[in-house]
């Protein structure tokens, strides 16, 4: 039993470096995502106001005219999807497939935030528990310096893991609202364009 316990102890300690490296990588990715999110938030706020103004006035009769007033920016997925809806408005099957694909892409984008929410605390907890073993050993042998170092690592990994999760939670909640509104707006535009074409 002692040999099994020792094996588990060494395996656990061996995982500390990979866990810390993964935590740092996820932290860097989370920071980059947060920076991109704030840029997207500013851009989205301006664009959404234009779209809202257009949708308030849109009817099947004037859908084409209002649509042409939207800015053309192929780097924004929503505008790119709108442009394809307009250019293929007579093809019902294509438009329905386009809307479905937009939902898939939205879910894929939300998956990044969900990964941070799940993996951040998971890696943080592993980074907390792994150094606790050596810290307890240091405490039992009177090696206070070793215990203090391991406790420092344990607390630091917990904090980093929670920061990663926090970024994931904030971006997920906001982006869920964005994509729900986008899909609703796209369906409304499609129906107006399609009904205008049918007439």
Secondary structure, DSSP 8 states (H G I E B T S, - for coil): -HHHHHHHHHHHHHHHHHHHHHHHHHHHHHHHHHHHHHHHHHHHHHHHHHHHHHHHH--TTTHHHHHTTS---TTSHHHHHHHHHHHTTT-HHHHHHHHHHHHHHHHHHHHHHHHHHHHHHHHHHHHHHHHHHHHHHHHHHT-HHHHHHHHHHHHHHHHHHHHHHHHHHHHHHHHHHHHHHHHHHHHHHHHHHHHHHH-
